Amino acid sequence: MAATGRAARSIARPVDAAAAARRAERKRQRLAAPPPRRDAAFDTYALADLRTMRQTIAEEETRVSYWRRIIQARLDLLRAGIGSHDPVTDLRTALTDAQGSHRRLAHVSVEAVEGLPPMDDLAELWSRIIDPDDEVAVRQLAAEMTDAEHRLSTYRSELFRRQDAVTAELIARYRENPILALTALPTEPE
């Protein structure tokens, strides 16, 4: 029955030959790539520390991505000439549940991950009230938001680089001692 379901789905969706070729090429490249090697920079970290580090980086990337989307939405509105004296009202057209987003903003901050600088006060930038008819103020806010979006993107790229490095270290350790991979499984049924 499962095979029939898969066959029906493949018939229902036309196969994009170019996409299939790209997937096949990516798979070939993954298989041809050498396995990750241990990195001496992580020698002092226990396996549990590496897992915690990867989780911390992933959580920070989620916060950075959220802020980046918020900043981009307000920037899009500024560029489109949509503006009032209340950013939450403005963003209602760009985001669903803008008031819920406003409440969440109070609890979301972008904090420094070891060795990376913290971001400026993004909540102040996002919620700054300006006169939408003041072209100088609009340009200034747009410039500051563009700069913040650029810094968030750069920071996010660095977080991805660090997460990739930690993941490669974990994979290298698991390849050396496959039993270590089992220690990541929960010991108690949930």
PyRosetta script that sets phi, psi and omega in degrees:
from pyrosetta import init, pose_from_sequence

init()
pose = pose_from_sequence("MAATGRAARSIARPVDAAAAARRAERKRQRLAAPPPRRDAAFDTYALADLRTMRQTIAEEETRVSYWRRIIQARLDLLRAGIGSHDPVTDLRTALTDAQGSHRRLAHVSVEAVEGLPPMDDLAELWSRIIDPDDEVAVRQLAAEMTDAEHRLSTYRSELFRRQDAVTAELIARYRENPILALTALPTEPE")
pose.set_psi(1, -41.6)
pose.set_omega(1, -179.5)
pose.set_phi(2, -62.9)
pose.set_psi(2, -39.4)
pose.set_omega(2, 179.7)
pose.set_phi(3, -64.7)
pose.set_psi(3, -38.3)
pose.set_omega(3, 178.2)
pose.set_phi(4, -63.5)
pose.set_psi(4, -41.2)
pose.set_omega(4, 178.3)
pose.set_phi(5, -62.2)
pose.set_psi(5, -43.4)
pose.set_omega(5, 178.5)
pose.set_phi(6, -65.0)
pose.set_psi(6, -40.4)
pose.set_omega(6, 179.3)
pose.set_phi(7, -63.8)
pose.set_psi(7, -41.1)
pose.set_omega(7, 179.2)
pose.set_phi(8, -64.1)
pose.set_psi(8, -40.4)
pose.set_omega(8, 179.2)
pose.set_phi(9, -65.7)
pose.set_psi(9, -39.2)
pose.set_omega(9, -178.6)
pose.set_phi(10, -70.5)
pose.set_psi(10, -29.6)
pose.set_omega(10, 176.4)
pose.set_phi(11, -73.0)
pose.set_psi(11, -39.1)
pose.set_omega(11, -177.2)
pose.set_phi(12, -67.0)
pose.set_psi(12, -32.5)
pose.set_omega(12, 179.9)
pose.set_phi(13, -105.6)
pose.set_psi(13, 122.9)
pose.set_omega(13, 177.2)
pose.set_phi(14, -65.4)
pose.set_psi(14, 143.1)
pose.set_omega(14, -179.1)
pose.set_phi(15, -83.1)
pose.set_psi(15, 124.7)
pose.set_omega(15, 176.1)
pose.set_phi(16, -87.7)
pose.set_psi(16, 107.5)
pose.set_omega(16, -175.9)
pose.set_phi(17, -60.6)
pose.set_psi(17, -38.6)
pose.set_omega(17, -179.9)
pose.set_phi(18, -66.3)
pose.set_psi(18, -41.8)
pose.set_omega(18, 179.0)
pose.set_phi(19, -65.7)
pose.set_psi(19, -41.2)
pose.set_omega(19, 178.4)
pose.set_phi(20, -62.8)
pose.set_psi(20, -39.9)
pose.set_omega(20, 178.8)
pose.set_phi(21, -65.5)
pose.set_psi(21, -40.2)
pose.set_omega(21, 178.1)
pose.set_phi(22, -64.2)
pose.set_psi(22, -43.0)
pose.set_omega(22, 178.0)
pose.set_phi(23, -61.7)
pose.set_psi(23, -43.3)
pose.set_omega(23, 179.5)
pose.set_phi(24, -63.2)
pose.set_psi(24, -40.2)
pose.set_omega(24, 178.7)
pose.set_phi(25, -65.2)
pose.set_psi(25, -44.0)
pose.set_omega(25, 178.2)
pose.set_phi(26, -61.6)
pose.set_psi(26, -40.7)
pose.set_omega(26, 178.5)
pose.set_phi(27, -64.1)
pose.set_psi(27, -43.3)
pose.set_omega(27, 178.7)
pose.set_phi(28, -60.7)
pose.set_psi(28, -42.7)
pose.set_omega(28, 179.6)
pose.set_phi(29, -64.5)
pose.set_psi(29, -40.8)
pose.set_omega(29, 178.4)
pose.set_phi(30, -62.3)
pose.set_psi(30, -43.8)
pose.set_omega(30, -179.0)
pose.set_phi(31, -68.2)
pose.set_psi(31, -30.8)
pose.set_omega(31, -179.1)
pose.set_phi(32, -82.4)
pose.set_psi(32, -19.0)
pose.set_omega(32, -177.5)
pose.set_phi(33, -69.0)
pose.set_psi(33, 141.7)
pose.set_omega(33, 177.1)
pose.set_phi(34, -67.0)
pose.set_psi(34, 150.3)
pose.set_omega(34, 179.7)
pose.set_phi(35, -66.9)
pose.set_psi(35, 152.7)
pose.set_omega(35, 178.5)
pose.set_phi(36, -59.1)
pose.set_psi(36, 146.2)
pose.set_omega(36, 177.1)
pose.set_phi(37, -111.3)
pose.set_psi(37, 155.8)
pose.set_omega(37, 177.7)
pose.set_phi(38, -60.9)
pose.set_psi(38, 145.5)
pose.set_omega(38, 179.5)
pose.set_phi(39, -113.6)
pose.set_psi(39, 122.8)
pose.set_omega(39, -178.3)
pose.set_phi(40, -58.9)
pose.set_psi(40, -23.4)
pose.set_omega(40, 178.9)
pose.set_phi(41, -63.2)
pose.set_psi(41, -20.4)
pose.set_omega(41, -178.4)
pose.set_phi(42, -105.1)
pose.set_psi(42, 6.9)
pose.set_omega(42, -176.5)
pose.set_phi(43, -59.4)
pose.set_psi(43, -30.4)
pose.set_omega(43, -177.3)
pose.set_phi(44, -85.5)
pose.set_psi(44, -2.7)
pose.set_omega(44, -178.1)
pose.set_phi(45, -96.6)
pose.set_psi(45, 132.1)
pose.set_omega(45, 172.8)
pose.set_phi(46, -73.9)
pose.set_psi(46, 162.4)
pose.set_omega(46, -179.8)
pose.set_phi(47, -57.5)
pose.set_psi(47, -44.0)
pose.set_omega(47, 179.5)
pose.set_phi(48, -62.2)
pose.set_psi(48, -36.9)
pose.set_omega(48, 178.0)
pose.set_phi(49, -64.7)
pose.set_psi(49, -39.9)
pose.set_omega(49, 178.7)
pose.set_phi(50, -64.8)
pose.set_psi(50, -41.9)
pose.set_omega(50, 178.4)
pose.set_phi(51, -63.9)
pose.set_psi(51, -41.6)
pose.set_omega(51, 177.4)
pose.set_phi(52, -64.1)
pose.set_psi(52, -41.8)
pose.set_omega(52, 179.2)
pose.set_phi(53, -61.0)
pose.set_psi(53, -44.8)
pose.set_omega(53, 179.7)
pose.set_phi(54, -63.1)
pose.set_psi(54, -40.4)
pose.set_omega(54, 178.9)
pose.set_phi(55, -66.5)
pose.set_psi(55, -41.3)
pose.set_omega(55, 178.6)
pose.set_phi(56, -62.1)
pose.set_psi(56, -43.6)
pose.set_omega(56, 178.9)
pose.set_phi(57, -64.1)
pose.set_psi(57, -41.6)
pose.set_omega(57, 179.6)
pose.set_phi(58, -63.2)
pose.set_psi(58, -40.9)
pose.set_omega(58, 178.7)
pose.set_phi(59, -66.0)
pose.set_psi(59, -40.1)
pose.set_omega(59, 178.3)
pose.set_phi(60, -65.9)
pose.set_psi(60, -39.2)
pose.set_omega(60, 178.6)
pose.set_phi(61, -63.0)
pose.set_psi(61, -36.9)
pose.set_omega(61, 176.9)
pose.set_phi(62, -62.1)
pose.set_psi(62, -44.7)
pose.set_omega(62, 178.5)
pose.set_phi(63, -63.8)
pose.set_psi(63, -43.5)
pose.set_omega(63, -179.5)
pose.set_phi(64, -63.5)
pose.set_psi(64, -43.4)
pose.set_omega(64, 179.4)
pose.set_phi(65, -62.8)
pose.set_psi(65, -40.0)
pose.set_omega(65, 178.8)
pose.set_phi(66, -61.8)
pose.set_psi(66, -49.8)
pose.set_omega(66, -179.6)
pose.set_phi(67, -63.0)
pose.set_psi(67, -38.5)
pose.set_omega(67, 179.7)
pose.set_phi(68, -61.7)
pose.set_psi(68, -43.3)
pose.set_omega(68, 177.7)
pose.set_phi(69, -63.9)
pose.set_psi(69, -40.4)
pose.set_omega(69, 179.6)
pose.set_phi(70, -63.1)
pose.set_psi(70, -48.4)
pose.set_omega(70, -179.6)
pose.set_phi(71, -63.1)
pose.set_psi(71, -43.8)
pose.set_omega(71, -180.0)
pose.set_phi(72, -62.3)
pose.set_psi(72, -38.7)
pose.set_omega(72, -179.9)
pose.set_phi(73, -64.1)
pose.set_psi(73, -46.6)
pose.set_omega(73, 180.0)
pose.set_phi(74, -67.2)
pose.set_psi(74, -38.0)
pose.set_omega(74, 177.6)
pose.set_phi(75, -62.1)
pose.set_psi(75, -42.3)
pose.set_omega(75, 177.2)
pose.set_phi(76, -59.5)
pose.set_psi(76, -41.5)
pose.set_omega(76, 179.1)
pose.set_phi(77, -66.6)
pose.set_psi(77, -41.5)
pose.set_omega(77, 177.5)
pose.set_phi(78, -60.3)
pose.set_psi(78, -45.6)
pose.set_omega(78, -178.5)
pose.set_phi(79, -66.0)
pose.set_psi(79, -30.5)
pose.set_omega(79, 179.6)
pose.set_phi(80, -82.1)
pose.set_psi(80, -4.4)
pose.set_omega(80, 179.7)
pose.set_phi(81, 79.6)
pose.set_psi(81, 15.1)
pose.set_omega(81, 177.8)
pose.set_phi(82, -93.2)
pose.set_psi(82, 118.5)
pose.set_omega(82, -178.9)
pose.set_phi(83, -162.8)
pose.set_psi(83, 141.5)
pose.set_omega(83, 172.5)
pose.set_phi(84, -132.8)
pose.set_psi(84, -164.8)
pose.set_omega(84, 179.3)
pose.set_phi(85, -90.9)
pose.set_psi(85, 5.3)
pose.set_omega(85, -177.4)
pose.set_phi(86, -132.3)
pose.set_psi(86, 105.7)
pose.set_omega(86, -178.5)
pose.set_phi(87, -58.0)
pose.set_psi(87, -31.5)
pose.set_omega(87, -179.9)
pose.set_phi(88, -65.3)
pose.set_psi(88, -42.8)
pose.set_omega(88, 177.5)
pose.set_phi(89, -62.8)
pose.set_psi(89, -42.8)
pose.set_omega(89, 178.4)
pose.set_phi(90, -59.0)
pose.set_psi(90, -45.8)
pose.set_omega(90, -175.1)
pose.set_phi(91, -74.5)
pose.set_psi(91, -13.6)
pose.set_omega(91, 179.4)
pose.set_phi(92, -56.2)
pose.set_psi(92, -32.4)
pose.set_omega(92, 178.8)
pose.set_phi(93, -76.2)
pose.set_psi(93, -21.3)
pose.set_omega(93, -177.0)
pose.set_phi(94, -101.7)
pose.set_psi(94, -27.1)
pose.set_omega(94, -177.2)
pose.set_phi(95, -123.7)
pose.set_psi(95, 146.1)
pose.set_omega(95, 173.4)
pose.set_phi(96, -79.8)
pose.set_psi(96, 146.4)
pose.set_omega(96, -180.0)
pose.set_phi(97, 51.5)
pose.set_psi(97, 59.9)
pose.set_omega(97, -176.8)
pose.set_phi(98, -60.2)
pose.set_psi(98, -38.0)
pose.set_omega(98, -179.6)
pose.set_phi(99, -67.8)
pose.set_psi(99, -36.0)
pose.set_omega(99, 174.6)
pose.set_phi(100, -63.5)
pose.set_psi(100, -38.4)
pose.set_omega(100, 176.8)
pose.set_phi(101, -63.0)
pose.set_psi(101, -41.1)
pose.set_omega(101, 180.0)
pose.set_phi(102, -61.3)
pose.set_psi(102, -42.6)
pose.set_omega(102, 178.1)
pose.set_phi(103, -64.8)
pose.set_psi(103, -39.3)
pose.set_omega(103, -180.0)
pose.set_phi(104, -65.9)
pose.set_psi(104, -32.8)
pose.set_omega(104, -177.9)
pose.set_phi(105, -57.8)
pose.set_psi(105, -32.5)
pose.set_omega(105, -179.6)
pose.set_phi(106, -64.9)
pose.set_psi(106, -21.6)
pose.set_omega(106, -175.1)
pose.set_phi(107, -108.5)
pose.set_psi(107, 1.5)
pose.set_omega(107, -177.6)
pose.set_phi(108, -114.3)
pose.set_psi(108, 122.5)
pose.set_omega(108, 176.5)
pose.set_phi(109, -133.4)
pose.set_psi(109, 157.6)
pose.set_omega(109, 176.2)
pose.set_phi(110, -105.4)
pose.set_psi(110, 112.3)
pose.set_omega(110, -175.7)
pose.set_phi(111, -109.4)
pose.set_psi(111, 160.2)
pose.set_omega(111, -178.6)
pose.set_phi(112, -71.2)
pose.set_psi(112, 135.5)
pose.set_omega(112, 167.8)
pose.set_phi(113, -93.1)
pose.set_psi(113, 147.2)
pose.set_omega(113, -174.9)
pose.set_phi(114, -38.7)
pose.set_psi(114, 120.3)
pose.set_omega(114, 176.6)
pose.set_phi(115, 86.6)
pose.set_psi(115, -4.7)
pose.set_omega(115, 178.5)
pose.set_phi(116, -114.6)
pose.set_psi(116, 141.1)
pose.set_omega(116, -177.1)
pose.set_phi(117, -72.7)
pose.set_psi(117, 150.1)
pose.set_omega(117, 175.4)
pose.set_phi(118, -71.9)
pose.set_psi(118, 157.4)
pose.set_omega(118, 178.4)
pose.set_phi(119, -84.9)
pose.set_psi(119, 157.1)
pose.set_omega(119, 177.1)
pose.set_phi(120, -61.5)
pose.set_psi(120, 176.7)
pose.set_omega(120, -179.3)
pose.set_phi(121, -69.8)
pose.set_psi(121, 90.5)
pose.set_omega(121, -176.9)
pose.set_phi(122, -69.2)
pose.set_psi(122, -32.1)
pose.set_omega(122, 179.3)
pose.set_phi(123, -62.2)
pose.set_psi(123, -40.7)
pose.set_omega(123, 179.2)
pose.set_phi(124, -65.6)
pose.set_psi(124, -42.8)
pose.set_omega(124, 179.7)
pose.set_phi(125, -63.0)
pose.set_psi(125, -47.4)
pose.set_omega(125, -177.8)
pose.set_phi(126, -63.6)
pose.set_psi(126, -41.4)
pose.set_omega(126, -173.3)
pose.set_phi(127, -93.5)
pose.set_psi(127, 3.2)
pose.set_omega(127, -179.5)
pose.set_phi(128, -58.1)
pose.set_psi(128, 129.6)
pose.set_omega(128, 179.9)
pose.set_phi(129, -96.5)
pose.set_psi(129, 128.4)
pose.set_omega(129, 178.1)
pose.set_phi(130, -131.2)
pose.set_psi(130, 162.9)
pose.set_omega(130, 174.1)
pose.set_phi(131, -80.8)
pose.set_psi(131, 116.6)
pose.set_omega(131, -177.3)
pose.set_phi(132, -64.1)
pose.set_psi(132, -15.3)
pose.set_omega(132, 178.3)
pose.set_phi(133, -89.4)
pose.set_psi(133, -7.9)
pose.set_omega(133, 179.7)
pose.set_phi(134, -88.8)
pose.set_psi(134, 97.3)
pose.set_omega(134, -174.9)
pose.set_phi(135, -60.2)
pose.set_psi(135, -36.3)
pose.set_omega(135, 179.5)
pose.set_phi(136, -65.0)
pose.set_psi(136, -45.3)
pose.set_omega(136, 179.7)
pose.set_phi(137, -64.4)
pose.set_psi(137, -39.6)
pose.set_omega(137, 179.0)
pose.set_phi(138, -64.3)
pose.set_psi(138, -46.3)
pose.set_omega(138, 178.7)
pose.set_phi(139, -62.1)
pose.set_psi(139, -41.8)
pose.set_omega(139, -179.8)
pose.set_phi(140, -62.8)
pose.set_psi(140, -46.6)
pose.set_omega(140, 179.6)
pose.set_phi(141, -64.7)
pose.set_psi(141, -41.8)
pose.set_omega(141, 178.3)
pose.set_phi(142, -61.4)
pose.set_psi(142, -40.3)
pose.set_omega(142, 178.9)
pose.set_phi(143, -65.0)
pose.set_psi(143, -43.4)
pose.set_omega(143, 179.3)
pose.set_phi(144, -66.4)
pose.set_psi(144, -38.1)
pose.set_omega(144, 179.2)
pose.set_phi(145, -70.1)
pose.set_psi(145, -37.9)
pose.set_omega(145, 176.6)
pose.set_phi(146, -62.1)
pose.set_psi(146, -42.8)
pose.set_omega(146, 177.7)
pose.set_phi(147, -62.9)
pose.set_psi(147, -44.3)
pose.set_omega(147, 179.2)
pose.set_phi(148, -62.6)
pose.set_psi(148, -42.8)
pose.set_omega(148, 179.6)
pose.set_phi(149, -62.7)
pose.set_psi(149, -40.3)
pose.set_omega(149, 178.2)
pose.set_phi(150, -64.2)
pose.set_psi(150, -45.2)
pose.set_omega(150, 179.7)
pose.set_phi(151, -65.2)
pose.set_psi(151, -38.2)
pose.set_omega(151, 176.7)
pose.set_phi(152, -63.6)
pose.set_psi(152, -40.9)
pose.set_omega(152, 179.0)
pose.set_phi(153, -64.6)
pose.set_psi(153, -42.0)
pose.set_omega(153, 178.5)
pose.set_phi(154, -64.4)
pose.set_psi(154, -45.0)
pose.set_omega(154, 178.7)
pose.set_phi(155, -61.2)
pose.set_psi(155, -42.9)
pose.set_omega(155, 179.9)
pose.set_phi(156, -63.1)
pose.set_psi(156, -41.3)
pose.set_omega(156, 177.5)
pose.set_phi(157, -61.0)
pose.set_psi(157, -40.7)
pose.set_omega(157, 178.2)
pose.set_phi(158, -65.9)
pose.set_psi(158, -38.7)
pose.set_omega(158, 177.2)
pose.set_phi(159, -62.4)
pose.set_psi(159, -43.2)
pose.set_omega(159, 177.3)
pose.set_phi(160, -61.3)
pose.set_psi(160, -42.0)
pose.set_omega(160, 179.2)
pose.set_phi(161, -61.1)
pose.set_psi(161, -44.8)
pose.set_omega(161, 179.8)
pose.set_phi(162, -66.3)
pose.set_psi(162, -41.2)
pose.set_omega(162, 179.3)
pose.set_phi(163, -63.6)
pose.set_psi(163, -40.3)
pose.set_omega(163, 177.1)
pose.set_phi(164, -61.7)
pose.set_psi(164, -40.7)
pose.set_omega(164, -179.7)
pose.set_phi(165, -65.6)
pose.set_psi(165, -42.7)
pose.set_omega(165, 179.4)
pose.set_phi(166, -66.7)
pose.set_psi(166, -42.1)
pose.set_omega(166, 178.9)
pose.set_phi(167, -62.7)
pose.set_psi(167, -41.8)
pose.set_omega(167, 177.8)
pose.set_phi(168, -61.6)
pose.set_psi(168, -40.2)
pose.set_omega(168, 177.9)
pose.set_phi(169, -63.1)
pose.set_psi(169, -43.8)
pose.set_omega(169, 178.2)
pose.set_phi(170, -61.3)
pose.set_psi(170, -45.3)
pose.set_omega(170, 179.8)
pose.set_phi(171, -61.6)
pose.set_psi(171, -42.4)
pose.set_omega(171, 179.2)
pose.set_phi(172, -61.2)
pose.set_psi(172, -42.4)
pose.set_omega(172, 178.8)
pose.set_phi(173, -66.6)
pose.set_psi(173, -40.0)
pose.set_omega(173, 178.6)
pose.set_phi(174, -65.5)
pose.set_psi(174, -34.9)
pose.set_omega(174, 178.2)
pose.set_phi(175, -68.2)
pose.set_psi(175, -37.5)
pose.set_omega(175, 177.7)
pose.set_phi(176, -66.5)
pose.set_psi(176, -40.4)
pose.set_omega(176, -176.3)
pose.set_phi(177, -141.0)
pose.set_psi(177, 86.9)
pose.set_omega(177, -175.1)
pose.set_phi(178, -55.8)
pose.set_psi(178, -25.2)
pose.set_omega(178, 179.1)
pose.set_phi(179, -61.1)
pose.set_psi(179, -29.5)
pose.set_omega(179, 179.9)
pose.set_phi(180, -59.8)
pose.set_psi(180, -31.1)
pose.set_omega(180, 179.6)
pose.set_phi(181, -62.6)
pose.set_psi(181, -30.9)
pose.set_omega(181, 179.8)
pose.set_phi(182, -68.5)
pose.set_psi(182, -24.4)
pose.set_omega(182, -179.4)
pose.set_phi(183, -70.3)
pose.set_psi(183, -11.8)
pose.set_omega(183, 177.7)
pose.set_phi(184, -82.0)
pose.set_psi(184, -15.0)
pose.set_omega(184, -179.4)
pose.set_phi(185, -78.0)
pose.set_psi(185, 146.4)
pose.set_omega(185, 177.3)
pose.set_phi(186, -65.2)
pose.set_psi(186, 144.1)
pose.set_omega(186, 180.0)
pose.set_phi(187, -88.8)
pose.set_psi(187, -25.5)
pose.set_omega(187, 178.6)
pose.set_phi(188, -108.0)
pose.set_psi(188, 136.1)
pose.set_omega(188, 176.4)
pose.set_phi(189, -64.8)
pose.set_psi(189, 141.5)
pose.set_omega(189, -178.7)
pose.set_phi(190, -93.4)
pose.dump_pdb("model.pdb")
